[in-house]
């Protein structure tokens, strides 16, 4: 039951933050610092989530097949391949490394 309460409180909090964003003055959003921060923040959050999902297992640091998949995806991304090819490279390399037993 506590989990559902936490989910409900989190959902309400997220909704309140979204609604609060509607009340931010237009002038504040046009500042160069705010515009730059708004452009970079999603990339930083996505990178942090990817790193957490790749290198962590609970409270321990792990290096397993996921690291090889992320590295393969990064290489394909540097080559400016389409996004689906980047994801496919990561999936195939991760599956291949896991199939080899690592």
C-alpha positions in Angstrom: 0.0 0.0 0.0 2.8 2.4 0.8 4.2 2.0 -2.8 0.9 3.1 -4.2 0.8 6.1 -1.9 4.4 7.0 -3.0 3.4 6.6 -6.7 0.3 8.8 -6.1 2.3 11.5 -4.3 5.0 11.5 -7.0 2.4 11.8 -9.8 0.8 14.7 -8.0 4.2 16.3 -7.5 5.1 15.9 -11.1 1.7 17.4 -12.2 2.2 20.4 -9.8 5.6 21.1 -11.3 4.2 21.0 -14.8 1.4 23.4 -13.8 3.9 25.7 -12.0 5.8 26.0 -15.2 2.8 27.7 -16.8 3.1 30.5 -14.3 6.7 31.3 -15.1 6.9 34.8 -16.6 7.7 34.9 -20.3 10.7 37.3 -19.7 12.4 34.7 -17.5 12.2 32.1 -20.2 13.8 34.3 -22.8 17.0 34.8 -20.8 20.0 33.2 -22.6 21.1 31.3 -19.5 17.6 29.8 -19.0 17.3 28.9 -22.7 20.8 27.2 -22.7 20.0 25.4 -19.5 16.6 24.2 -20.9 18.4 22.9 -24.0 21.2 21.0 -22.1 19.2 19.7 -19.1 17.4 16.8 -20.9 20.7 15.6 -22.4 22.3 15.6 -19.0 19.4 13.7 -17.4 19.3 11.1 -20.2 23.1 10.6 -19.9 22.8 10.2 -16.1 20.0 7.7 -16.5 21.9 5.7 -19.1 25.1 5.6 -16.9 23.1 4.6 -13.9 21.4 1.8 -15.8 24.6 0.7 -17.5 27.1 0.7 -14.6 25.0 0.1 -11.5 23.4 -3.0 -10.0 21.7 -1.9 -6.8 24.4 -0.2 -4.8 27.3 -1.9 -6.6 29.3 -0.8 -9.6 29.3 -3.5 -12.4 31.0 -3.9 -15.7 29.1 -6.4 -17.9 27.7 -6.8 -21.4 25.8 -3.6 -21.1 29.0 -1.6 -21.2 30.0 -3.2 -24.5 26.5 -2.4 -25.9 26.8 1.3 -24.8 30.3 1.5 -26.3 29.1 0.0 -29.6 26.1 2.4 -29.7 28.5 5.3 -29.0 30.7 4.3 -31.8 27.8 4.1 -34.2 26.5 7.4 -32.9 29.8 9.1 -33.6 29.6 7.8 -37.2 26.3 9.7 -37.4 24.2 6.7 -38.1 20.4 6.8 -37.8 19.0 6.5 -34.3 17.4 3.0 -35.0 20.8 1.7 -36.1 22.4 3.1 -32.9 19.9 1.3 -30.8 20.2 -1.9 -32.9 24.0 -1.9 -32.6 23.7 -1.6 -28.8 21.2 -4.4 -28.6 23.1 -6.7 -30.9 26.4 -6.2 -29.2 24.9 -6.6 -25.7 23.1 -9.8 -26.7 26.2 -11.1 -28.4 28.4 -10.5 -25.4 25.8 -12.1 -23.1 25.6 -15.1 -25.5 29.4 -15.5 -25.1 28.8 -15.8 -21.4 30.2 -12.5 -20.1 
